[in-house]
Amino acid sequence: MALGVVDMGAYEIPCLAGIHGDIEASGIVDVGDVLCGLGGFTDAAACPTADIALAGGDGFIDVSDILAVLFAYGGPPVCADACDG
């Protein structure tokens, strides 16, 4: 520990709009979200909430949505509403 530096621990900002990539609204981005996104890619009626790319969706479930959920699955949780956390 450096002089004058105190570790205050982690601080998490709550995201009121949910977690980006959490297509199934389970509170975490998991394999179910990835599978739902892939299902929505082949049949939009199978997973209509998979349109997550471009903040609020662009009206299509396409490769950008699949990549968005894969990046969310592989990385730390990100606020869905760009809450600047």
N, C-alpha and C positions, 0 to 999 in steps of 0.2 A: 504494500500500500504506500503510495506516495504521500509526502507530507502535505497536509491541508486538504486531502481528498478523502471524502467519506462515501462509502458505497451505501446508497439508500435502498438498494434492491431494485427489482423490476417494477415498472409502472405500466399498467395496461389501461388503455382508453376504451371504455365500452362503446360498442358500435350499435346504435339503436336500430339501424336498418338491416342488421344481420352481417353475415360473413360473405364476402365476395367468393363465388364459386360453390356456395352451399345451396345447390339447386333444389335439394329435397327438404330444405329448412329443418335440418336435424341439429343445427348448432355447430357442426364441424364439417369440413370438406373431407369426404371419404370416398371409398371405392363406389359406393352407391351413387354418389353424385357424378362420378366419371361414367358409370354405366348408364345412368339416366341421360346424360348428355349425348352419349353415343347412340342411345335409343332415339332420342329426339332428332339426331342428325339424319337417321334413316326414315323416321316417321314422326313428324312434329306433334301429332296428337298424343304420342306415347309419353312425351315429356315437354309440355309447352313452356315450362319455366327455364328451359335450357338456353334460351336466347339471352345471354348475359354480357356478351362483348359490346363495346361502345356504350357504356353507361346507360342502362335502361333498355338495351337491345336495339337491333336495327331491323327487326321484323322477320329475320331469317335465322335459322339454326344452321350455321355453317362452320367451316374450319376455324374461324376466329373464336367461336364459342367453345369448340373442343379444346383449343389451345389455352383459352382463358381458364377453363376448369382444371386442365392438367397443371398449369402453372400454380393455380390456387392449391391444388392437391399437394404439390411438391414444395410449397413455400410456407412462410408464416401467414397467419390469418390477416386479411386486409379488410378494412371497413368497406361495405358495399356502397356506402353513400359518400365516399371521399371525405370522411370526417377529419381529414388532415392529421391522422394519428400516426 
